Amino acid sequence: MEDWARDDDQDDVADVDDIANEFDIPSVNDTLPPLSSCKEVADISVPTIEQHKPRLPVMPPIWAESRQEVCESFDYFRSYQSGVYSLKDIVKGYLLGGSPASRDIFHCGGRLIVSHGGGKAESILDYRVGAARFQQAQDQEATDRSVRALLKSYTDKRPLVLLADDKYALFPYDLSASGCTYVVLGLYWISHAWAEYQPASNGCGRVVRWKFAFQWCEGQGNPWWISSESDDVDMLPDPIGGCRSAPRQDPSPPDAVVNMACNKCSQKSPVVYSQGWMCLNPSCTSFWSIGGRELEQLDYDASFLRPIKTVFTNLPELRPAKLIETMDSITTSYAFSKGWHCEKCGRLSSRFKWEHWECSHCHLIHKIPGRLRTAKEFWHQRPPADFLHAQVGKQSGLRRHRHSLALLPHIHATLAGIIACRPEPFELGDGGGFTNHLTFILPNEIGRIHLLLGTPLANKQADEIFRQYQEQAEEGELLLRRYPLRLVIRGTFLTNYFSQNSGEPYQYVGGTGNTVPFDKAPSSVCGALALIKERSRLALQKDIPFNEILSAAYMEKQKMSFHSDSERGLGPVVASLSLGSAAFMHFRARATSKEPKHSSSNVLTLILRHGDVLIMEGDGVQQHYEHTVIPMNFRIAATARCIGTA
């Protein structure tokens, strides 16, 4: 029997996290206490929710304002788009939201919830670039990823976590009135699963949808929205019209729901509706019909709504545990980038401040002191690549530089004619020794990309700047923050890295309100800008009037997504200094209305190491390409631009 507390998975990623705990298999137990009194549903064919909902009687033990807060702080739900979060075909969390479908119910005060799930609803595709495409609703199949995972959880009787958002019409209270967008309901298990027809606006007028009956797991007390002083849920508003209270009933035996075999497909289906038995196998010709005809109104059978006596052993505490001090005193690992649960008010919050966690609701602070990292800690890194510094893609369209003599070991080229400028050594001065300068020329001379390699001797300045960045960020002198992105998504969505802008305002991080003038910038920022200016002057043989610098810090597994520095008013040269861990920097062609889909291949990949300076020269770099940076571990980058000089 598997244990909830086991941690078998080490492959944690930011938005598709593997969940540590596994569920115990439940067992039938005659000592299960009776459930609260249930309500029989008179007409549940087309639920309508047109009533004023009262405020929550109590604040939820686990709640959030944004979906990102849930995904970063709550291990049982890490899906940013789907309503089903599964791992290895095991459902960990299920989100209830929006208007109910036919025959969806919130029954017995929420101890029994029937919901449709599994995806394939009507949607709009490719709306950001080019003409939008409308996709009609489609039939769900048992082999669909979410449906398959839900059916496996049903077969294995594995508990899962139910969540609800403030748009879930069947929840009897107004979540938004209390400032809650998402709430964790509790642990449930799937007692029944079946397929049925639902009306749709596609060509057939209907689609196959899978329904799942979620039953409250006993052993975790009453649902938190039910008064702890009473078991009586009859006082709660019933979201389904036409409901009447029924006397308190003891749970029925697990075989109370009758299963009958179809005389055409031989598959067994439960008696779900009071109107009679029907085959619930969507591949059968008798599917969804009683006596050869489909009924427009259906009521759940009373025996189907009765709870099944089932208990689970070793149910977990759902409140996320607070991180404590580590043995190695490293506070830049992935665990420190995740959100946290406020034990005072129950709010889930993303970590938006570098120096500590802070509750976004009551502002409670949690801080763990850590030590400074050094560049030597990352010398052992071996990037999973067969090249040392750069790789040009086969379909890049780049060409060989006229001064290139031969393909050198540190340039990996896969196609004749690809640019491969011969490294040019040059002296840094001031005891910095020599370093190498790599140049990549873009098609039609639209721009160049330069990489100035750091060396142990040349990195003395970079080492000191790296130390200052960490000290000043830890003390709060350098205000590294995660700022909101301009995305169409419910709730605030923060960047996947921490940053501070200095000098001229940069709109990518919110403009003037999030910019520190140079005369108030910490020494780490000023030192980074000075080093970038000096290396750029040596590489380009001219002074670049940088007047803005964005300092970005990445904890383990954080990254910067694909983007281009193409905002209006930006100058043609952008340069950055890399500190700490090595990172991959990928370039790809920007999407256009004629070619809306990105190519799966990158046209250029660079490995940026501690002390390296990257320079993007020419407007064409930003107009025709976008780039992403994926660090291998803790990394700081300082990127300088010329704003208002274009």
Salt bridges, closest charged atoms under 4 A:
GLU2 OE1 - ARG158 NH2 2.71
ASP8 OD2 - ARG6 NH2 2.56
ASP17 OD2 - ARG78 NE 2.61
GLU22 OE1 - LYS92 NZ 3.39
GLU22 OE1 - ARG158 NH1 3.86
ASP30 OD1 - LYS309 NZ 3.50
GLU69 OE2 - ARG347 NH2 2.80
GLU72 OE2 - ARG482 NH2 2.74
ASP75 OD1 - ARG78 NH2 2.61
ASP75 OD1 - LYS338 NZ 3.01
ASP89 OD2 - ARG148 NE 2.91
ASP104 OD2 - HIS116 ND1 2.61
ASP104 OD1 - LYS211 NZ 2.31
ASP126 OD2 - ARG133 NH2 3.14
ASP144 OD2 - LYS120 NZ 3.27
ASP156 OD2 - LYS152 NZ 3.18
ASP156 OD2 - ARG158 NE 3.48
ASP165 OD2 - ARG490 NH1 3.74
ASP166 OD1 - ARG490 NH2 2.53
GLU196 OE2 - ARG103 NE 2.97
GLU196 OE2 - LYS211 NZ 3.95
GLU218 OE2 - ARG111 NH1 3.01
ASP234 OD1 - LYS39 NZ 3.49
GLU294 OE2 - ARG206 NH1 2.49
GLU317 OE2 - ARG319 NH1 3.05
GLU343 OE2 - LYS322 NZ 3.59
GLU355 OE2 - ARG481 NH2 2.97
GLU358 OE1 - LYS353 NZ 2.74
GLU358 OE1 - HIS356 NE2 3.48
GLU358 OE2 - HIS363 ND1 3.19
GLU377 OE2 - ARG371 NH1 2.90
GLU377 OE1 - ARG373 NE 2.65
ASP386 OD2 - HIS412 NE2 3.90
GLU445 OE2 - ARG399 NH2 2.34
ASP463 OD1 - HIS610 NE2 2.58
GLU464 OE2 - ARG467 NH2 2.38
GLU471 OE1 - ARG467 NH1 2.75
GLU474 OE2 - LYS367 NZ 3.06
GLU534 OE2 - ARG537 NH2 2.74
GLU548 OE2 - ARG641 NH1 3.34
ASP565 OD1 - HIS563 NE2 3.86
ASP565 OD2 - HIS627 NE2 3.77
ASP565 OD1 - ARG641 NH2 3.41
GLU617 OE1 - HIS450 NE2 2.72
GLU626 OE2 - ARG588 NE 2.74
GLU626 OE2 - HIS598 NE2 3.46
